[in-house]
Amino acid sequence: MIISLFTLGMILGLFLKNNQLLRRDVESRAKSNFANILLTRRWNANYHGVYVEKTEGVLSNLYRKNPDITGSDGTVYTQKIRP
């Protein structure tokens, strides 16, 4: 009986510790991903947006003088800026 309670206590303790470590890992990864998103947005803003291929559903910015460029292969790209 005592051995069973001791074993059950050990298993419960390991389960709780594992759960705590898992939560810390998930929180750490979320903070890292958030920091990467912020860095990407800052990079995008520093370069005044990026050009994306102009396909169906991708509209040009009406407030830019020349939002579109054409690649050497004839592909049209339009400038997207951070909202």
C-alpha positions as CSV (number, residue, x, y, z in Angstrom):
1,M,0.0,0.0,0.0
2,I,2.7,2.5,0.9
3,I,4.7,1.6,-2.2
4,S,1.7,2.2,-4.3
5,L,1.0,5.6,-2.8
6,F,4.7,6.5,-3.2
7,T,4.7,5.4,-6.8
8,L,1.5,7.3,-7.5
9,G,2.9,10.4,-5.9
10,M,6.1,10.1,-8.0
11,I,4.0,9.8,-11.2
12,L,1.8,12.7,-10.3
13,G,4.9,14.8,-9.5
14,L,6.5,14.0,-12.8
15,F,3.3,14.7,-14.6
16,L,3.0,18.2,-13.0
17,K,6.7,19.0,-13.6
18,N,6.4,17.9,-17.2
19,N,3.3,20.0,-17.7
20,Q,5.1,23.1,-16.2
21,L,8.1,22.6,-18.5
22,L,5.9,22.2,-21.5
23,R,4.1,25.4,-20.7
24,R,7.4,27.3,-20.3
25,D,8.6,25.9,-23.7
26,V,5.4,27.0,-25.5
27,E,5.6,30.4,-23.9
28,S,9.2,30.8,-24.9
29,R,8.5,29.8,-28.5
30,A,5.6,32.2,-28.7
31,K,7.8,35.1,-27.5
32,S,10.4,34.2,-30.0
33,N,7.9,34.1,-32.9
34,F,6.4,37.4,-31.8
35,A,9.9,39.0,-31.8
36,N,10.6,37.6,-35.3
37,I,7.3,39.2,-36.5
38,L,8.3,42.5,-35.1
39,L,11.8,42.3,-36.7
40,T,10.2,41.4,-40.1
41,R,7.8,44.3,-39.9
42,R,10.6,46.7,-39.0
43,W,12.7,45.4,-41.9
44,N,9.7,45.8,-44.2
45,A,9.1,49.4,-43.0
46,N,12.8,50.3,-43.4
47,Y,12.8,49.2,-47.0
48,H,9.5,51.0,-47.7
49,G,7.5,47.8,-48.3
50,V,8.1,44.9,-50.5
51,Y,7.0,43.9,-54.0
52,V,4.7,41.0,-54.5
53,E,3.6,39.3,-57.8
54,K,0.5,40.9,-59.0
55,T,-2.0,38.1,-59.4
56,E,-5.8,37.9,-59.3
57,G,-7.0,39.6,-56.2
58,V,-3.8,41.6,-55.6
59,L,-4.6,45.3,-56.1
60,S,-2.1,48.1,-56.6
61,N,-1.9,50.9,-54.1
62,L,-4.0,53.8,-55.5
63,Y,-2.0,56.4,-53.5
64,R,1.4,55.6,-55.0
65,K,2.6,57.2,-58.2
66,N,4.3,54.1,-59.6
67,P,3.3,51.1,-57.5
68,D,4.0,48.5,-60.2
69,I,7.2,47.3,-61.8
70,T,7.8,44.7,-64.5
71,G,10.4,42.0,-64.2
72,S,12.7,41.0,-67.0
73,D,10.5,38.0,-67.7
74,G,7.4,40.2,-68.0
75,T,6.0,39.4,-64.5
76,V,4.3,42.4,-62.9
77,Y,5.0,43.2,-59.3
78,T,3.2,45.7,-57.1
79,Q,4.5,47.4,-54.0
80,K,2.9,46.5,-50.7
81,I,3.5,48.6,-47.6
82,R,2.7,48.0,-44.0
83,P,-0.7,49.3,-43.2
